[in-house]
Amino acid sequence: MGKKRITASDLTGKQKAAVLLMSMDVDVAAKVFKELDIKDVEQIAVEITNLRELPPNVVEDVIEEFYQLMTASSYMVEGGIDYAQMLLEKSYGLDKAREIIEKIRVLTTVRGFSILKKSDPQQLASFLSKEHPQTIALILSHLPPDQAADVLNEFKDDLRSETVFRMATIGKVSPQLVTEIEHVVDQIAEATLSQNLAQAGGVQLVANILNKCNNAVAKQLLESIEEKDYNMALEIKRKMFLFEDIVLIDDKGIQRILRDVDKRDLALALKVADEKIRSKIFKNMSERAAAVVKEELEFMGPVKLKEVESAQMRIVDIIKKLEEQEEIAIGGRGKEDIFV
């Protein structure tokens, strides 16, 4: 039996996003990455790495779906959901128009609620207290019970009582109310996300995730962040560790690291490393061990950049682990000349 031919409908949302970004110019894709939640960036980057040899028709179908969704979104902004559906019906027919509208409705709501579920109850209560009790009731009914209870505890007695009553008597919800709920969720989610990213803890989270990306992706994202907020980029750099930062570790630390590093990984990692890094490594190895790695480098031949970056990432993981165990110390991180 032949291998099943993959279609656009077989792809997940993250995979479709990866296909779309792969079809873009690198500069455009980098600008898109800059606007995304960093967790989404990491997941999409993984999908880009895994997706290979897709049939041209799959790429075309993904691009067409994106075009349809963007067209529908612009129609909705211009004249609302009914206006959007009317125009889409003229272009795609009744069934396809309904399918597109439903996708937009689901995408909007799921994205918003996923962010709300991570929100601080006080913050969420502050936003919701300005809304109609029926709107509040519908939103809280989609949140985990313990989070909904924490939000209710922040309300004044009369708003709490009214909201709970409406939650208990929720019946059929009109399309107009669903649209209003989605709009409110989007506004709260956007404000919540902005506040969360502005917190110091968000910087550490970004640094941790970028440490898991390969050097090229990490540098590209840092440059994008730097264009938008120089000080935030600098703070992220101070909390990160890239393979090039190995020169910041003292000789004793390098010797400890080399005990855990696979020699093949070391040779691969040094394949594209500059002389400063190579010298730092070789001077902390025995002559015999250094000769073995140098010989490996000499006869290695061409290798894929992905293999080199994977080896560097495995070494970085070892370094981070040893640092967490306080077996080594990394000095002077965050100096600007490291990332120039």
Secondary structure, 3 states (H helix, E strand, C coil): CCCCCCCHHHCCHHHHHHHHHHCCCHHHHHHHHHHCCHHHHHHHHHHHHHCCCCCHHHHHHHHHHHHHHHHHHHHHHHHHHHHHHHHHHHHHCHHHHHHHHHHHHHHHHHHHHHHHCCCCHHHHHHHHCCCCHHHHHHHHCCCCHHHHHHHHHHCCHHHHHHHHHHHHCCCCCCHHHHHHHHHHHHHHHHHHHHHHHHCHHHHHHHHHHHHHCCHHHHHHHHHHHHHHCHHHHHHHHHCCCCHHHHHHECHHHHHHHHHHCCHHHHHHHHCCCCHHHHHHHHCCCCHHHHHHHHHHHHHCCCCCHHHHHHHHHHHHHHHHHHHHCCCCCECCCCCHHHCC
